[in-house]
Amino acid sequence: MKKLVAVLALPLLLNACAEFHNADAGQPEVEKASQNSVDSIVQCISDEAKKHDATFKKTPIPQGVMLEFGESNVVKVRFDNGETSYRFYPGQRHASNMWIEGAGKKCAP
């Protein structure tokens, strides 16, 4: 009986671990170079956020800006070694924040 309980509990345990995985601690899901400046990308994403009534926190980082959209959705834009880099670290996804991925394609081509 104990073995049966252990076997049945294993998927629940694995799902619980996946739920608490912090994507910000790892590699970005989207990482690309852009010809646009840091300021123009940040302004474009800010404009997109306004269209979706999304709140965010803008924090300066070395050579750029970090935008935090809540629920661990983070965008980092930097100018380093002669190029602008755009990085998106997705957190929890909902229909209300899926626009962030599209904004990256529009704002940092």
C-alpha positions as CSV (number, residue, x, y, z in Angstrom):
1,M,0.0,0.0,0.0
2,K,2.8,2.4,0.8
3,K,4.4,1.8,-2.6
4,L,1.1,2.5,-4.3
5,V,0.7,5.8,-2.4
6,A,4.3,6.8,-3.3
7,V,3.8,6.0,-7.0
8,L,0.5,8.0,-7.1
9,A,2.1,10.9,-5.2
10,L,5.1,11.3,-7.5
11,P,3.3,13.2,-10.3
12,L,1.8,15.6,-7.8
13,L,5.2,16.3,-6.3
14,L,6.8,16.9,-9.8
15,N,4.0,19.3,-10.7
16,A,4.4,21.2,-7.4
17,C,8.1,21.6,-8.2
18,A,7.4,22.8,-11.7
19,E,4.9,25.4,-10.3
20,F,7.6,27.0,-8.2
21,H,10.3,27.0,-10.9
22,N,11.6,30.6,-11.2
23,A,12.3,31.3,-14.9
24,D,14.2,34.5,-13.9
25,A,16.8,32.3,-12.3
26,G,17.7,30.7,-15.6
27,Q,18.2,31.6,-19.2
28,P,15.9,33.9,-21.1
29,E,13.3,32.3,-23.4
30,V,13.9,35.0,-26.0
31,E,17.3,36.5,-26.5
32,K,18.1,38.5,-29.6
33,A,20.2,41.4,-30.9
34,S,18.3,44.5,-32.2
35,Q,19.3,47.4,-34.3
36,N,17.1,49.7,-32.2
37,S,18.4,51.7,-29.3
38,V,17.6,50.8,-25.6
39,D,15.5,53.9,-25.2
40,S,13.4,53.2,-28.4
41,I,12.7,49.6,-27.4
42,V,11.8,50.6,-23.8
43,Q,9.5,53.4,-25.1
44,C,7.9,51.0,-27.6
45,I,7.2,48.4,-24.9
46,S,5.9,51.1,-22.6
47,D,3.5,52.2,-25.3
48,E,2.3,48.6,-25.8
49,A,1.9,48.2,-22.0
50,K,-0.4,51.3,-22.0
51,K,-2.5,49.8,-24.8
52,H,-3.1,46.7,-22.6
53,D,-3.5,48.7,-19.3
54,A,-0.5,46.8,-17.9
55,T,1.4,48.1,-15.0
56,F,5.2,47.6,-14.8
57,K,8.2,48.7,-12.9
58,K,11.2,50.2,-14.8
59,T,14.6,49.7,-13.1
60,P,18.0,50.8,-14.4
61,I,20.5,48.0,-14.8
62,P,24.1,48.3,-16.0
63,Q,24.0,49.5,-19.7
64,G,20.2,49.3,-19.9
65,V,16.8,48.9,-18.3
66,M,14.8,46.1,-16.7
67,L,11.0,46.1,-17.0
68,E,9.1,43.9,-14.5
69,F,5.5,43.1,-15.4
70,G,4.6,41.1,-12.3
71,E,4.3,37.4,-11.9
72,S,8.0,37.1,-12.8
73,N,7.6,38.4,-16.4
74,V,10.8,40.4,-17.0
75,V,12.3,42.1,-20.0
76,K,15.9,43.3,-20.0
77,V,17.2,45.6,-22.7
78,R,20.9,46.5,-22.7
79,F,23.5,48.1,-24.9
80,D,26.8,46.2,-24.5
81,N,29.7,45.4,-26.8
82,G,28.4,47.5,-29.6
83,E,24.9,45.9,-29.8
84,T,21.5,46.2,-28.2
85,S,20.3,43.0,-26.6
86,Y,16.7,42.1,-25.8
87,R,15.9,39.4,-23.3
88,F,12.5,38.1,-22.2
89,Y,12.2,36.0,-19.1
90,P,8.7,34.6,-19.0
91,G,6.9,34.0,-15.7
92,Q,3.3,32.9,-15.2
93,R,1.4,33.3,-18.5
94,H,-2.2,34.4,-18.7
95,A,-4.3,35.7,-21.6
96,S,-3.8,39.2,-20.1
97,N,0.0,39.2,-20.4
98,M,0.6,37.2,-23.6
99,W,1.0,40.6,-25.4
100,I,4.5,40.9,-23.9
101,E,6.0,38.3,-26.4
102,G,4.4,40.1,-29.3
103,A,5.7,43.4,-28.1
104,G,9.2,42.0,-28.2
105,K,8.8,41.0,-31.8
106,K,7.4,44.5,-32.7
107,C,9.8,46.6,-30.6
108,A,13.1,44.7,-30.9
109,P,13.2,43.4,-34.5
